Amino acid sequence: MEILETNKTPEKTFQDSVVNIQNRNTISITGVEKVFETTPKNALLRVAGVNTSILGDGLNISKLDVETGIIELSGLITEIKYSTTNGKENIFKKLFK
């Protein structure tokens, strides 16, 4: 079975982002370049070039607009983590500990 690739559009990049949290129940983020994964416990995103984790309970995507880079999540928001290191650096740190 052969899989044919369709024309891929290049990923959008953003210089800025805005994070708005309302009562820990809704979070909206602009500058979203990629959504890696979402589960009821976390959402892994790249926001304006920075890997970002949204942690919580019952997280659900309420809105996603890939053209403008906007995502809105609902559920209990408990934590936001930003990582400025890329995946390769993290792998090397784990290997040489």
C-alpha positions, 0 to 999 in steps of 0.5 A: 500500500502506497501513501501519497503525501498531499501538498503540505502548507508550511507551519505558521510562525508567530512572534507574540502570544497572549494568554487569557485565563478566566476563573481557571475554567477557560484559557485562550491562547494566541500565537499557537503554531502547533498542537502536539497532543491534547488529553483531559489532563494536558495540552502540549503546544508550541506557542510563538516558538516556545513549547508550552504545556497546559495542565489541568483536569477535564481539558477540552478544546473549545475552539481551534483556528489554525489560520490565526493561531488561536486555541481555547481550552475549557476545564480546570486549569491548574498549571502552565509550563514553558520550555525554551530548550529543544528536545535534543538538549533534553535528551542529552541532559538525560543521557549524561546525568 
